Amino acid sequence: MAVVLALALSGCGSNAPLENDTSSVEQRLLKLEQQVERLEARFAVQPPYRNKAEIQAHIEALEAERNELLTRHLPQHPYIKDIDRRLGILNSQLKMLE
């Protein structure tokens, strides 16, 4: 896949040496692969939570992740909105258990 991507990008009219193109393409490919891994992890199906402690622990973890993401993204960013949506669901589940 990297070779195909490198060939496609090298045919874009760049005057830089092929070595620079290859390392640049490899860096870009690595970044894209990391993004895919993060996105796939976000949509992994999680088992249902069975008690208040599990729900509360997950809420705390999501809030910590949200705070960390807010150092790089605005509240309107899809990552933040996704966490807000999940927090809403978990808080609703927590209220139903009380």
GROMACS elastic network, one bead per residue, 0.5 to 0.9 nm:
[ bonds ]
;  ai    aj funct       b0    kb
    1     4     6  0.51751   500
    1     5     6  0.61981   500
    1     6     6  0.85252   500
    2     5     6  0.50513   500
    2     6     6  0.59415   500
    2     7     6  0.85049   500
    2    25     6  0.78091   500
    2    26     6  0.70765   500
    2    29     6  0.71365   500
    3     7     6  0.60709   500
    3     8     6  0.84809   500
    3    22     6  0.88599   500
    4     7     6  0.51587   500
    4     8     6  0.61090   500
    4     9     6  0.85879   500
    5     8     6  0.50718   500
    5     9     6  0.60938   500
    5    10     6  0.84232   500
    5    25     6  0.73628   500
    5    29     6  0.82786   500
    6     9     6  0.52092   500
    6    10     6  0.58972   500
    6    11     6  0.85423   500
    6    21     6  0.73866   500
    6    22     6  0.61975   500
    6    24     6  0.89848   500
    6    25     6  0.58720   500
    6    26     6  0.78845   500
    7    10     6  0.51015   500
    7    11     6  0.62479   500
    7    22     6  0.89544   500
    8    11     6  0.54109   500
    8    12     6  0.70524   500
    9    12     6  0.53927   500
    9    13     6  0.84306   500
    9    14     6  0.83785   500
    9    21     6  0.78851   500
    9    25     6  0.75542   500
   10    13     6  0.68512   500
   10    14     6  0.64725   500
   10    18     6  0.74525   500
   10    21     6  0.65422   500
   10    22     6  0.82214   500
   10    25     6  0.88777   500
   11    14     6  0.72891   500
   14    17     6  0.82998   500
   14    21     6  0.82041   500
   15    18     6  0.87232   500
   16    19     6  0.82304   500
   16    20     6  0.65228   500
   16    21     6  0.67645   500
   17    20     6  0.55745   500
   17    21     6  0.65452   500
   17    22     6  0.88592   500
   18    22     6  0.60719   500
   18    23     6  0.86865   500
   19    22     6  0.51043   500
   19    23     6  0.62858   500
   19    24     6  0.84985   500
   20    23     6  0.52788   500
   20    24     6  0.59795   500
   20    25     6  0.84028   500
   21    24     6  0.51005   500
   21    25     6  0.59360   500
   21    26     6  0.84371   500
   22    25     6  0.50705   500
   22    26     6  0.60126   500
   22    27     6  0.85488   500
   23    27     6  0.61194   500
   23    28     6  0.85658   500
   24    27     6  0.51233   500
   24    28     6  0.61835   500
   24    29     6  0.85120   500
   25    28     6  0.50372   500
   25    29     6  0.59546   500
   25    30     6  0.84843   500
   26    30     6  0.60830   500
   26    31     6  0.86187   500
   27    30     6  0.51040   500
   27    31     6  0.62931   500
   27    32     6  0.86842   500
   28    31     6  0.51148   500
   28    32     6  0.61986   500
   28    33     6  0.86064   500
   29    32     6  0.50505   500
   29    33     6  0.60812   500
   29    34     6  0.85860   500
   30    33     6  0.50959   500
   30    34     6  0.62261   500
   30    35     6  0.86744   500
   31    34     6  0.51315   500
   31    35     6  0.62725   500
   31    36     6  0.87271   500
   32    35     6  0.50211   500
   32    36     6  0.62157   500
   32    37     6  0.86532   500
   33    36     6  0.50797   500
   33    37     6  0.62437   500
   33    38     6  0.87154   500
   34    37     6  0.50802   500
   34    38     6  0.62567   500
   34    39     6  0.86537   500
   35    38     6  0.51183   500
   35    39     6  0.61595   500
   35    40     6  0.85441   500
   36    39     6  0.51027   500
   36    40     6  0.60061   500
   36    41     6  0.84826   500
   37    40     6  0.51527   500
   37    41     6  0.61188   500
   37    42     6  0.87010   500
   38    41     6  0.51600   500
   38    42     6  0.63494   500
   39    42     6  0.51491   500
   39    43     6  0.67181   500
   39    44     6  0.89936   500
   40    43     6  0.54976   500
   40    44     6  0.64791   500
   41    44     6  0.53148   500
   41    45     6  0.89997   500
   42    45     6  0.86678   500
   42    82     6  0.89992   500
   43    46     6  0.86742   500
   46    49     6  0.86467   500
   49    52     6  0.80420   500
   49    53     6  0.88909   500
   49    54     6  0.59252   500
   49    55     6  0.59418   500
   49    58     6  0.89443   500
   49    93     6  0.88728   500
   50    53     6  0.85382   500
   50    54     6  0.68340   500
   50    55     6  0.77102   500
   51    54     6  0.55609   500
   51    55     6  0.64639   500
   51    56     6  0.87148   500
   51    94     6  0.84302   500
   51    97     6  0.77793   500
   52    55     6  0.51407   500
   52    56     6  0.59250   500
   52    57     6  0.84298   500
   52    93     6  0.87451   500
   52    94     6  0.62580   500
   52    97     6  0.70172   500
   52    98     6  0.83995   500
   53    56     6  0.51170   500
   53    57     6  0.60080   500
   53    58     6  0.85562   500
   54    57     6  0.51568   500
   54    58     6  0.62328   500
   54    59     6  0.86272   500
   55    58     6  0.51701   500
   55    59     6  0.61597   500
   55    60     6  0.86818   500
   55    90     6  0.64422   500
   55    91     6  0.81263   500
   55    93     6  0.78404   500
   55    94     6  0.66455   500
   56    60     6  0.61987   500
   56    61     6  0.86307   500
   56    90     6  0.81701   500
   56    91     6  0.84681   500
   56    94     6  0.76409   500
   57    60     6  0.51560   500
   57    61     6  0.62541   500
   57    62     6  0.86906   500
   58    61     6  0.50009   500
   58    62     6  0.61136   500
   58    63     6  0.84957   500
   58    87     6  0.87785   500
   58    90     6  0.81187   500
   59    62     6  0.51360   500
   59    63     6  0.60770   500
   59    64     6  0.86002   500
   59    86     6  0.86408   500
   59    87     6  0.62518   500
   59    90     6  0.67941   500
   59    91     6  0.77373   500
   60    63     6  0.50733   500
   60    64     6  0.61997   500
   60    65     6  0.86302   500
   61    64     6  0.51495   500
   61    65     6  0.62217   500
   61    66     6  0.85767   500
   62    66     6  0.59772   500
   62    67     6  0.85452   500
   62    83     6  0.65745   500
   62    84     6  0.86476   500
   62    86     6  0.82438   500
   62    87     6  0.71168   500
   63    67     6  0.61490   500
   63    68     6  0.85887   500
   63    83     6  0.80091   500
   63    84     6  0.87731   500
   63    87     6  0.79327   500
   64    67     6  0.51553   500
   64    68     6  0.62448   500
   64    69     6  0.86523   500
   65    68     6  0.50985   500
   65    69     6  0.61383   500
   65    70     6  0.85879   500
   65    83     6  0.82685   500
   66    69     6  0.50734   500
   66    70     6  0.61039   500
   66    71     6  0.89266   500
   66    79     6  0.83041   500
   66    80     6  0.62073   500
   66    83     6  0.66098   500
   66    84     6  0.81422   500
   67    70     6  0.50919   500
   67    71     6  0.68558   500
   68    71     6  0.55514   500
   68    72     6  0.75805   500
   69    72     6  0.54698   500
   69    73     6  0.58823   500
   69    74     6  0.84231   500
   69    79     6  0.77844   500
   69    80     6  0.70917   500
   70    74     6  0.60767   500
   70    75     6  0.67709   500
   70    80     6  0.75024   500
   71    74     6  0.81676   500
   73    76     6  0.79904   500
   73    77     6  0.61449   500
   73    79     6  0.83388   500
   73    80     6  0.77450   500
   74    77     6  0.55489   500
   74    80     6  0.77395   500
   75    78     6  0.83624   500
   75    79     6  0.86705   500
   75    80     6  0.57576   500
   75    81     6  0.70451   500
   76    79     6  0.84196   500
   76    80     6  0.66801   500
   76    81     6  0.63777   500
   77    80     6  0.53944   500
   77    81     6  0.62375   500
   77    82     6  0.86692   500
   78    82     6  0.59691   500
   78    83     6  0.85831   500
   79    82     6  0.51832   500
   79    83     6  0.63906   500
   79    84     6  0.87009   500
   80    83     6  0.51584   500
   80    84     6  0.61382   500
   80    85     6  0.86078   500
   81    85     6  0.61285   500
   81    86     6  0.86535   500
   82    85     6  0.50952   500
   82    86     6  0.62838   500
   82    87     6  0.85837   500
   83    86     6  0.50692   500
   83    87     6  0.60048   500
   83    88     6  0.85269   500
   84    87     6  0.50175   500
   84    88     6  0.61699   500
   84    89     6  0.87445   500
   85    88     6  0.51408   500
   85    89     6  0.64523   500
   85    90     6  0.87909   500
   86    89     6  0.51081   500
   86    90     6  0.61941   500
   86    91     6  0.85446   500
   87    90     6  0.50826   500
   87    91     6  0.59828   500
   87    92     6  0.84874   500
   88    91     6  0.51609   500
   88    92     6  0.61741   500
   88    93     6  0.86688   500
   89    92     6  0.51302   500
   89    93     6  0.62720   500
   89    94     6  0.86422   500
   90    93     6  0.50041   500
   90    94     6  0.60944   500
   90    95     6  0.86397   500
   91    95     6  0.62199   500
   91    96     6  0.86871   500
   92    95     6  0.51501   500
   92    96     6  0.63249   500
   92    97     6  0.88600   500
   93    96     6  0.51284   500
   93    97     6  0.64766   500
   93    98     6  0.89992   500
   94    97     6  0.52606   500
   94    98     6  0.66213   500
   95    98     6  0.52507   500
